[in-house]
Amino acid sequence: MFKHYFKISIRSLIKNKTYSLINVFGLTVAMVCFIFIALYVKFELSYDKHHHNIDNIYRVLNNETEFESEAKDVYIASPMPLFNRLQKDFPEVEEITTMATKEATLGSNEELFLANGLFSDENLFDIFDIELISGQDKKALKDQSSILLTQTTAKRIFGKEVAIGKTVSFNNKNALIVKGIIADAPKNQHFKYDFIASRNLYPNYERDVNDWFSCEQAGYILLKEGQDYKALEDKMIKYEKVLKPAYKNAGFSFFPKFTLQPAKDIHLYSNLDDEFEINSNINYIYFFSFIGFIILLLAAINYVNLAISRYTEKSKEVGIHKVLGAKKGNLIFKYVNESIILTVLSFFVAILLVVALLPLFNQFLGKEIVLNFIDDAWFLMLMFLTALLIGVISGIYPAFFLAKINLVKSLKGNVWQFKGRQFSLKDVLVIGQFIVAIGLIISSFVVYKQHNFLTKKELGYTKQNILYMPYKQKGLMAKKDLIRNELLKHPNITQVSISSQLPINITSNGPVENWEGNYQKKSMNFYRSYVDYDFIDLVDIEMVQGRSFSKNYATDFKDAYLINEAAMKKLGWKTAVGKEFFRGNVIGVVKDFHFQSLSSEIQPLFMTIRKDEDTYKGNIIVKTNESDFTNTKLFVEKTMKSIVSSEYIEVNSLEDTYNYFYEAESKLGYVFNIFAFIAIFIAGMGLFGLVSFHIVKRTKEIGIRKILGSTSIHILWILSKEFIKLIAIALLIAIPIAYYSMSNWLQNYAYRIEINIAIFLLVGAIVLVISLLTILIKAYKVTISNPVNALRTE
Amino acid sequence: MSTLVNIQQASRTIKSGGNSINLLDSIDLKVNEGDFISLMGPSGSGKSTLLNCIGMLDNFTEGNYTFLDEPVHKMKEKNRVKLYQEYIGFVFQAYHLIDELTVEENIETPLLYKNVKSKERKALVADMLDRFNIVGKKKLFPEQLSGGQQQLVGIARALVATPKLILADEPTGNLNSKQSQEIMELFAKLNNEGVTIIQATHSEENASYGSRIVNLLDGSIVKS
């Protein structure tokens, strides 16, 4: 029986080429989107899951907390002595390791290149699953004359030769012996590396290893099975008790509090300072999954619509099968079978397309997602089952409908009699489909406009022509004048500032309780940035009241504050200059600038001159008068190396960093537009199919009308008006829904566009024009045909 | 000879708009095995409706209908389907072959629905092809055949499950006179071999092949 139906289905698909193509094409496009999205989601969810201990691995977080205000900055690096004690102090800690990444020059003989290094200890291999290809892993990290290379790095240095036992030059200083070859770092792991070496090789390790005030390494602990990390977190408060007075005595304005973070959450839920890489966000996952299902749904609706359109034709077939003895079950099976054949066919085409397009997809998203037919068998199976499910779902309604129809009428071919003006399910589905499509078009318009608005929005500071070097070194400040003078010697360097933070991302914040007029001793949260005299001018922040910091005023060093407009507004002040604030007085107000993502509202901020004791880390910021940095960059590197005797100088462009930070957001907007376009395309194809069959059904009517003297224009109108009605209804329903949900979405942005009526008019016009064009193209052919042909149907 | 079909005082009334329309009115008809009955009458006289009711595709709304002594009017739909699958074959004016299936596959279809085993199916289909002299055409699709040949396949398909009764609704309506003659000669031959046939027809000539003529007018049988 199955074979029989299979034959009928296949032959019928070949016979009705337009119908089959529209369906296969629509389903295929939808499945390609769905599989891509599923691959992306799977990839994002797979981060770090290959470590068999992953459920018990936690990262130690360092919450640098200000004494005065409890303001917090969370970092991934903590002091080394903590890591040396954790396991001794708490038996529930089974294993502990540390990690820090740094670029280093590697090579043998004459060829040198920059490689990403991971510096750790031998426990790394007990906590994380890092695949060893050959040689040794654990032992190698015990001594600092060894190095482990990834396969790619080994190949780069030694080509086809055996690498183990050979020496590699490390930062032109040490000669390290290759002890082992490890697999390349998995792309779905939150830390990456080209080589792994002992942490003793990390700069200043000897200095830091017993220093409670220096934070360079991120600590990872493996908890014993069944232990609660929250309980351990509570016990770790004992360090805080000791460190708080110690940090105070050492002159710091903050002290560390330690908390734990599940390692499996890092990629999707963590966005801290100094992450090993820019992490993703769980919301992207939800968002894409939603779009994936919407597209699949559209394709399924298409199928149902097209299938129902063919009832007249199909009902005769149903009648014949019934007369020949088919039972209802047989017929349902037959028609579900037909839709399954279509979906399965589309599935295989989709898989081929996915394989072909995957490199492009990866390139765009900057991922390295692979689809391996053996490793991903379960995934493919799941996709296949989804396809089957779509087949069953979209087949079952038409099947039941067909199986039910009256036998005698169906054989005469007059199942469809005019029964007055009433909506059929088909109409409801068309409306539904257009609601989704229109909703998506409106949404993508809004997303696009909002995104455009944000990219064009004035940040309030300059990010062009600025280089910066992050540093983390005690005592560097002692040389700050030397650094400034040396750097300014270059003709292209116009200004230098040494400040705690970059204007693109200020996260440090905490309460302030003292300001003029605060009689009730209220507390207010302020972001804060510690700067020097040149900062404001260098990054071009505009003053709206008072003056900027100046060396001409001795008191500026101690207790002068600049606040932003947002702060002034929140404090309820009309003027600020001279008013008491925090531990001093306000000397000026800066125009609001975006020191965080453009999606968030500008928060109250104060800036004050940095005290030397707080300066063990920060950024050296350099302004140049040209946009080609190459030369300047080299000069800065050379100068810094000569002054601070550190080989690790990283010079970055502020603009590049900015783009890197907000890249994900901009890509998301772009991807959304692509998917919205595809959704519209699928809906349009469905319309095309519907119109075709609708017109075929009315061929006779059109013939009669022509004989009675109708003009072509009139006939076009008659054919179009029903669809126009459906689209109009869809517009009426979709617009409020889209308006409501997009308004909601825009609430996420502090600075947002207004959704104005023009968007709706434009979208309505676009949808109507596309639909009418589709209808006209199809209808035109019929209206110009000879009515005699149309009436000769038997 | 035993009675195959026995209809007593049967009517079919449908509602259209606000009015009741009597499509069939108090029909009495007895068909014995081996009969070859021609239903005649003008368009709209109820020939097709009566044929459909006998074939159980439609129901009488009143009266009694027994088929092989089983009361059809009291049966549930499911049992009725079983009954006509077992004993009745249909032949249509428009042939109603399945376009996507070859001649051979078309003939095989009723056997599939009766769950006949594959081997037996093949044998029965081969018999039919032989009997109707269409072995050479078994791999062709309906659209590759002439009208007469298509109707031949239609009859072969109706006969393959060895029904007791063939119901033919204007079997030659779409055929030219030569093809019509061939089909009617085939019916006569089948009737001689013992197959009971009821046909609805306009043509006196076709009716002459049968053993009995029943004239219908406005839903009632006209006494002759």
Interface residues (C-beta under 8 A of the other chain):
Chain A: M1 H4 K7 I8 R11 S12 K15 K316 E317 G319 I320 H321 V323 L324 G325 A326 K327 N330 L407 V408 L411 E794
Chain B: N52 L57 D58 V81 Q85 F90 F92 A94 H96 L97 I98 D99 E100 L101 E105 E108 T109 P110 L112 Y113 K114 R157 A161
